[in-house]
């Protein structure tokens, strides 16, 4: 008897989580890059607390965006090379749901650790403690958007020569709205303005990416396998 679609989806996510735990270098590398890149800004900008506090929203968001890009080139590429992607496509799960499962696993192994590392980095940059929940809420939405857009872009360049070079060129322009809304919400919270409209726009961006990106990624996977 064939398993249901939710069970197959959960099985693919669990498989990717086990692989990520077995090979934790990608997750560790993304988190270390995030922290070290953020730590370089005080050295370059100087020790002025007011300047760092003013620039902290942009620093945290740019570092999170760049760190989320690091594991993307292996999201589908390694499985295409060893043939396991063909097995996934024959598992009975539609290609769009295969892509969605990989995107969810990417967020759990990259976006969630970045979310946990964001609070100490933000404190180091001088962000007030009351705005940390807004930072974490925005990053939760933003890293999910990055996983969806990044997974879509990774499937599009799958099998292409120099796909690792093309990948940032596709992801960065598409992820710019998430960066703008997330940093704007945090900046508004610091200045006492309303931060809700920016997070609502970020949530709307996520709501639009959630159905569209897996469909596009599924088409890319189907084309790469065929």
N, C-alpha and C positions, 0 to 999 in steps of 0.2 A: 504494500500500500504506500503510495507516494505521500511524502510529508507535505504539510500545508505550507503556504507561502510565508506566513510569519515564522514558522519553525525553520524553514530554509534560510530566511533572512537572519534570524538569530544565530544559526549555525555558522554562516559566513562571517558575521561580526565576531563571534567567539573564536573562530579560527584565526582571524587577523589579530585579535588581542593576544592569543597565545604566541603567535609568531613575533609580535612586538615585544612581549616579555622575554622571549628567547633571544632576541637580537635588539637589545635596548639602546644601541649606540645612536640610532636616529633620534629617539626621544631625548636622550641625554644631550646630544649635540644641539638640538633645537633649543632646549632650556638654557644650556650654557651660553649659547650665542645670544639669546634674549637678555640674559643677565649681564654678560660682559659688554655687549653693545650699549646697553643702557648705562652701564657704569663708566663708559668712556666719555659720555657727554659732560659730566661735571669737570673732567680733566680738560676738555677742550673749551668749555664755556666759562670756566672759572668757578670759584666757590660761592658766588653770590646766591644766597637763598631765594631772594625774590625772583631773580632771573630763572633759576632752575624750577621754581614752583610754577612760574608762568609757562615755561616750555614743557613741563612734565607731561601733559596730556598728549602732545604730539610725539614726544620721545617714546612713551610707552606704546602707543599705537603703531608707530613706524617700526619699532623693534619687533613687536608681535607679528606684524605683517611679514616682515622679512624672515623671521624665525619659522613661521608656518610654511614658508616656501621650501625649506631645506629638504624635508622628506618626500616632497611631492613627486620627484622624478622616479622614485622607486615604488610609487603607489600601485601602478599597474605594470611597470616595465620589467621588474624581476619575474613576475608571474607569466608574462608573455614569453620571456626567454626560456623558462623551465617547463612550459606547457601546462602549468596549473590553471592559467586563465581559460584555456579550452575546457578543462574539467568543470570550472565554475559555470561556463556558458552552457554546458550540457547537464547541469544539475537540476533543471526544471524551473529555475528562478529566472524571470525575465531580465534581459540585460540592464534595464533601467534600475531594477531592484538590486542587481549585483553591484552596480555602480553606487547606489545609495548605501548599501552595506559597507562598502569600502570607505565611503565618505564619513559615515558614522564612526567607523573604527579609527580613521585618521583624526577625527576630532577628539575621541577618547584618549588617543595615545600622543597627540600633539597639542591640540587646543586646550584640553583640560589641564595638563601640566603647565602650560604657559599661563593659564588663568591662576593657578596656585602660586606661580612665581611672580605674578604681577604685583601683589600686595607688598612684599618686601622691597621690590624695585621702586614702587611708587613712594613708599615711606622714605627710602634713601634719597629720592629726588625732592622731598619736602612737601608732598601732597598732604593736605589736612586729613586727619582720620575720618571726619564725617563724610567726605566725598568718596571714600574707598568702596562702599557698596555700589555707588553709581559706576565707578570704574569697572568693578567686577561684573555688574550686570551688563554693561555695554560690551565688555570683552567676551562674555558668554555668547551674546548675539553675534558679535563681529567675528569671532573665531569660527563659529558655525558657518557663517557666510563664506569665510575664507576656505573652509574645508569643501563646501559645495562648489564654489567657483574653481578652486584648485583641482578638485577631482575632475570636473568637466574639462578643464584645460589639459590635464594630464592624459585624459583619454583621447583628446583631439590630436596631440602630438605623439601619441603612442606609435612606435615603429618608425617615426621620422628620424632622419639623420640630424644630429645636434638638437634633439628634442629638449635637452636640458637648457639650452640657450633660448629656445623659443618659449619655454614655459613661463619664465618671469615676464616676458613681453606680452603674453596673453593675460596673465593673472593681474598684474599691477594696475593696468587701466580699469579693469572691471571691478577691482576691489577698492578703488578710490572713493566711491560714495560711502562705503562702510567706514573707511578711515576718517572721512570728513565728519560724518554724523557722530561717530563715537568720540572723537576728540572734541567736537563742539559741545556735546553733552557734558563732558567733564569740565571744560572751560567755563560753561555757563554755571555749573554747580559751584565752582570756585568764586565766581563773581556775584553770586546771589541771584542769578537769573533762573528762569524756568528751564530745566534740563529735560523735561518730559517729551516735548515735541521732537527733539533729536533722537531720543531712544525709540520713540514711536516710529519715526521714519526708518531707523535701523531695523526695527522689527518688521516693518512693511517690506523692506529689502529682503530680509530673510524669508518672509512668507512668499515672495515672488520667486526667489532662487530655489526654494525647497522642491517645487514640482518641476521646474524647468531644467535645472542643472542635471539631475539624474537622467532625464529623458535625453538630453543632448549627449551626456556621457555614455549612456547605453548605446546610442547610435555609433559613437566613436569606437566603443569596444567591439560592436558587431562588425564594423568595417575593418578593424585591426585583425580580428580572428579570421575573417573570410579572405 
